[in-house]
Amino acid sequence: MYLYCQPDLPQGCMVVASAASVSADNDDIKTWLAQHRLQRTQQIIDRLRQAVQSGELPAATDADGLGDYFAAFLHGLSVQARDGVAQSRLLAAVNVALTALPHAD
């Protein structure tokens, strides 16, 4: 999140920001970007599954649903940063999103 808001860098995430602007003439790039976003989502899911296995999260945790939620949240966070939303507001949103994590058993 902090990288998304650096004043001397482009705001947001290039992979997320370019999703809507890739023309049909660039199908290879469009495919690569989509695969990258899906891979990032899978990495989040894998980490949540690991947390369930290690007892950091309850056994009943829906790692897939939670991973999809956090991936969508991160994509939205990137768009908000690109739109110039203040870092303090983005951080407040992160704190709210973290309440979606269930407590360990």
Buried (B, 14 or more C-beta within 10 A) or exposed (E): BEEBBEEEEEBBBEBBBBBEEBEEEEEEEBEEBEEBBEEBBEEBBEBBBEBBEEEBBEEEBEBBEBBBBBBEBBBBBBBBBBEEBEBEEBBEBEEEBEEEBBEEE
